Amino acid sequence: MWSLTEYRYVFVAVGLMGVVGFSVPSAVMVVRLPGGERFSELYVLGPGHMAEAYPFNVSVGNDYLVYLGVGNHLGSAAYYEVVLKLRNSTEALPNATSGVASSLPVLYSYEVFLADGQTWEGALNFSFADVVFGENVSSVGMIRINDAVVNVDKSAAWDNVNNGYFYQLIAELWLYNTTSNGFVFHDRFVTRWLNMTSAV
Amino acid sequence: MVFVGQGFVVWGSGRDEAVVRVGEADAALRGAFVAVVGAEGAGANVSGLLVRLNVAGGLLSSAVVAFQDGNYTLAVERAGDCVGLADGVLGDAGLLKADAVAHAGGWWVTVSFSAVGSVVFVGVLLLVWRLFRRFYGERFLKSRPEVAG
């Protein structure tokens, strides 16, 4: 048989457990557990929504399809802008180290609003027009992106090493900053090399 | 040219007007997003508002494309539709935020539940302890001593 002192310990323990139990609802309102790492995703997929079969050899008169994807893991709703640019091999890429976007003109943009944990995928249909081939140089006059036709007037010299006229499609991720009331480069970009093969 | 947008009829649209309308649509979209973030911060569920903002964002993209194509009438129309949607989201975000703030104002009910519940629990436990101690003492006194060995 337990002594009275031992029973007292049992009652004190039950009392403490009860007080803690009743305090839980209030504690939940105050205590905020640390969340996971905050980041955003930007990715590009092929026509079958897989990381394969990306268009590479392109020519006038053909339509090409890839999918762009954005994932929000910032812990709150986010307003993204995915901007598309076209460069040749001599023009600068965005600088991921210093967080500076490419200075090339924006050809097309997607406005994307995502809740925390949500992802978005958007189709990127594109084709080329006004493509001219000269002596060791090619030039692209226009690019159609989804329903937009944009003048680009971009040229690429023949690449002796890789044997082709190479252009690179760049997708940059920008994030709306509610404090500065403007978009800032979110230091994420994806690229796809395209080899212009022939003109019609 | 004639187009119908935002419930009124506009006779033709020039480049300057398109610039203004597309700018207004962009500003409306940003303002609506800021309101949605505010509502989310107050604890409201804003997933429905984000769906509508995506539709408005698509309209803004269409307006920009139409503007680049030189189709200023279509650009003005799409920009107007975008502003209409964004304004709706702005208003609803305000309502959701007010609702969330009012709901959050009931925090004292939870705190009261914790405080009163703890006090009552401890009080009842003390009462039980006293009864138990009395019962234990009486039982101790009634017990007969045993001689061991």
Interface residues (C-beta under 8 A of the other chain):
Chain A: L4 Y7 R8 F11 V14 G15 G18 V19 F22 S23 V24 P25 S26 M29 S76 A77 Y79 Y108 S109 Y110 E111 V112 F113 L114 A115 Q118 W120 N146 D147 A148 V149 V150 Y176 T178 N181
Chain B: L29 R30 F33 V34 V36 V37 E40 G41 V46 S47 L50 L53 N54 G57 G58 L60 S61 S62 V64 V65 Q68 D69 W107 T110 V111 F113 S114 G117 S118 F121 V122 L125 V128 W129 F132 R133 Y136
